[in-house]
Amino acid sequence: MQNKEIKTFERGSALSIFSSDRKEDVIALILAFILAMAIYFIY
């Protein structure tokens, strides 16, 4: 009989400065939107 090991997938990275992945995603979306608007209005 073979033992099946369940490998858990660890989301994110150890270099993250945020406490949760959701907060990191929201901040990234906001920064991307601000950058896109800045490029749109400047050029």
C-alpha positions as CSV (number, residue, x, y, z in Angstrom):
1,M,0.0,0.0,0.0
2,Q,1.4,3.4,-1.0
3,N,1.2,6.4,1.2
4,K,-0.2,9.5,-0.5
5,E,1.3,12.7,0.8
6,I,-0.9,15.7,0.6
7,K,1.1,18.7,-0.4
8,T,-0.3,22.1,0.6
9,F,0.2,25.0,-1.7
10,E,1.5,28.1,0.1
11,R,0.1,31.1,-1.6
12,G,2.2,34.3,-1.7
13,S,5.9,34.7,-0.9
14,A,8.0,35.1,2.2
15,L,8.9,38.6,1.0
16,S,5.4,40.0,1.3
17,I,5.0,43.0,3.6
18,F,1.3,42.5,3.9
19,S,-0.5,40.3,6.5
20,S,-3.0,38.9,4.0
21,D,-3.0,38.0,0.3
22,R,-6.3,39.8,-0.2
23,K,-4.9,43.1,1.1
24,E,-1.9,42.7,-1.1
25,D,-4.2,42.1,-4.2
26,V,-6.3,45.2,-3.4
27,I,-3.3,47.5,-2.9
28,A,-1.8,46.2,-6.2
29,L,-5.0,46.9,-8.1
30,I,-5.2,50.4,-6.6
31,L,-1.6,51.2,-7.5
32,A,-2.1,49.8,-11.0
33,F,-5.2,52.0,-11.5
34,I,-3.4,55.1,-10.3
35,L,-0.4,54.4,-12.6
36,A,-2.7,53.8,-15.5
37,M,-4.6,57.0,-14.9
38,A,-1.3,59.0,-14.5
39,I,0.0,57.6,-17.8
40,Y,-3.4,58.3,-19.5
41,F,-3.6,61.9,-18.4
42,I,0.1,62.8,-18.8
43,Y,0.5,61.5,-22.3
